Amino acid sequence: MSDVLLDSNVLLRLLAPTDPKHVVAADAVANAIRAGHRLLIAPQVVMETWVVLTRPAEVNGYGWTPEASKEALDSAMQRFPLAAETPDVFTAWWRIVPDGVRGKRAHDARLAALMHVHGIRHVLTFNLDDFKNLPDIVAIEPGVPIPE
């Protein structure tokens, strides 16, 4: 089976049982593990998740305390291996961005670069368009089986 990166939008919903997409995220993670896939997270995913968890609800966040956010993310990092940031990630990102990557998509390209460095082909995400046209990346929506 293959390695699969969890995007921050999946990790967020996995951690927040009150989120309307929690069950979909939890089922997708459970099904991927049952199918033998190894799920990983990236430092950038942890940081993006922290931002949304701790941001006030009135500005599209979850309004969690730093203590609750740390506890939830510590648990996630124990459950899912962390794909290490290495100097090669920047080099791979620098090769990707000149091919039409603009603005916020540079963050998605950075995840794609990390995936390239670690040989991860699949990303589990609710935002398929974030990874559109990034080379050799297959974005999988929760609920869709992950190919081998």
C-alpha positions as CSV (number, residue, x, y, z in Angstrom):
1,M,0.0,0.0,0.0
2,S,1.0,3.6,-0.3
3,D,1.9,6.6,1.9
4,V,-0.8,9.2,2.1
5,L,-0.5,12.8,3.3
6,L,-3.4,14.2,5.4
7,D,-4.2,17.8,4.4
8,S,-4.9,20.2,7.2
9,N,-8.6,20.4,6.3
10,V,-8.9,16.7,6.9
11,L,-6.9,16.7,10.1
12,L,-9.0,19.6,11.5
13,R,-12.2,17.8,11.0
14,L,-10.7,14.6,12.4
15,L,-9.8,16.5,15.6
16,A,-13.1,18.3,16.0
17,P,-16.0,16.0,16.7
18,T,-18.5,18.9,16.4
19,D,-17.5,19.7,12.8
20,P,-20.1,18.7,10.3
21,K,-17.5,16.8,8.3
22,H,-16.0,15.0,11.3
23,V,-17.6,11.7,10.5
24,V,-16.6,11.8,6.8
25,A,-13.0,12.6,7.8
26,A,-12.9,9.9,10.5
27,D,-14.3,7.3,8.2
28,A,-11.9,8.2,5.5
29,V,-8.9,7.9,7.8
30,A,-10.2,4.6,9.3
31,N,-10.8,3.1,5.8
32,A,-7.3,4.2,4.6
33,I,-5.7,2.6,7.6
34,R,-7.8,-0.6,7.2
35,A,-6.7,-0.7,3.5
36,G,-3.1,-0.7,4.7
37,H,-2.1,2.8,3.8
38,R,0.3,4.7,6.0
39,L,-1.1,8.2,6.8
40,L,1.4,11.0,7.5
41,I,1.2,14.7,8.4
42,A,3.6,17.5,7.6
43,P,4.9,20.2,9.9
44,Q,3.0,22.7,7.7
45,V,-0.2,20.8,8.2
46,V,0.3,21.0,11.9
47,M,0.9,24.7,11.7
48,E,-2.1,25.3,9.5
49,T,-4.3,23.2,11.8
50,W,-3.0,25.2,14.8
51,V,-4.0,28.5,13.1
52,V,-7.6,27.4,12.6
53,L,-8.0,25.6,15.9
54,T,-6.9,28.7,17.9
55,R,-8.6,31.4,15.7
56,P,-11.8,32.8,17.1
57,A,-15.0,31.2,15.8
58,E,-16.3,34.6,14.6
59,V,-13.4,34.7,12.1
60,N,-13.9,31.2,10.7
61,G,-11.9,29.4,13.4
62,Y,-12.7,26.8,16.1
63,G,-11.9,29.1,19.1
64,W,-9.9,26.4,20.9
65,T,-7.5,27.3,23.6
66,P,-3.8,26.8,23.0
67,E,-3.7,24.1,25.6
68,A,-6.5,22.1,24.0
69,S,-5.0,22.6,20.5
70,K,-1.6,21.4,21.7
71,E,-3.1,18.3,23.3
72,A,-5.1,17.4,20.2
73,L,-2.1,18.0,17.9
74,D,0.2,16.1,20.2
75,S,-2.2,13.2,19.9
76,A,-2.3,13.5,16.1
77,M,1.5,13.5,15.9
78,Q,1.7,10.3,18.0
79,R,-0.9,8.7,15.7
80,F,0.5,9.9,12.3
81,P,4.2,10.0,11.5
82,L,5.6,13.5,10.7
83,A,7.1,13.8,7.2
84,A,10.3,15.7,8.0
85,E,11.1,19.1,6.6
86,T,14.5,18.9,4.9
87,P,16.5,21.3,2.7
88,D,15.4,19.2,-0.2
89,V,11.8,20.4,0.3
90,F,12.8,24.0,-0.5
91,T,14.7,22.8,-3.6
92,A,11.7,20.8,-4.8
93,W,9.3,23.7,-4.1
94,W,11.6,26.1,-6.0
95,R,11.3,23.8,-9.0
96,I,7.5,23.7,-8.9
97,V,6.6,27.3,-8.3
98,P,7.8,28.8,-11.6
99,D,5.2,26.7,-13.5
100,G,2.4,29.1,-12.8
101,V,2.0,28.9,-9.0
102,R,0.7,32.2,-7.7
103,G,-0.3,33.6,-4.3
104,K,-1.7,31.2,-1.7
105,R,-1.2,28.2,-4.0
106,A,2.5,28.4,-3.0
107,H,1.5,26.8,0.3
108,D,0.0,23.8,-1.6
109,A,3.0,23.6,-3.8
110,R,5.2,23.4,-0.6
111,L,3.2,20.4,0.5
112,A,3.6,18.9,-3.0
113,A,7.3,19.5,-2.7
114,L,7.4,17.7,0.6
115,M,5.4,14.9,-0.9
116,H,7.9,14.6,-3.8
117,V,10.9,14.5,-1.4
118,H,9.3,11.7,0.7
119,G,7.9,9.7,-2.3
120,I,4.3,10.4,-1.2
121,R,1.9,10.4,-4.2
122,H,-1.5,10.8,-2.6
123,V,-3.0,13.5,-0.4
124,L,-6.3,13.1,1.4
125,T,-8.1,16.5,1.1
126,F,-11.5,18.2,1.0
127,N,-10.1,20.7,-1.4
128,L,-9.1,18.8,-4.6
129,D,-8.5,22.1,-6.5
130,D,-5.7,23.0,-4.1
131,F,-3.6,20.3,-5.7
132,K,-4.8,20.6,-9.3
133,N,-2.0,20.9,-11.8
134,L,0.7,20.1,-9.3
135,P,3.0,17.5,-10.8
136,D,2.7,13.8,-9.8
137,I,0.2,14.5,-7.0
138,V,-3.1,12.7,-6.7
139,A,-5.6,14.4,-4.5
140,I,-8.2,12.1,-3.0
141,E,-11.5,13.3,-1.5
142,P,-12.5,11.7,1.8
143,G,-15.0,8.9,1.0
144,V,-13.2,7.9,-2.2
145,P,-11.0,4.8,-2.0
146,I,-7.3,5.5,-2.2
147,P,-5.6,3.8,-5.1
148,E,-2.6,1.6,-4.5
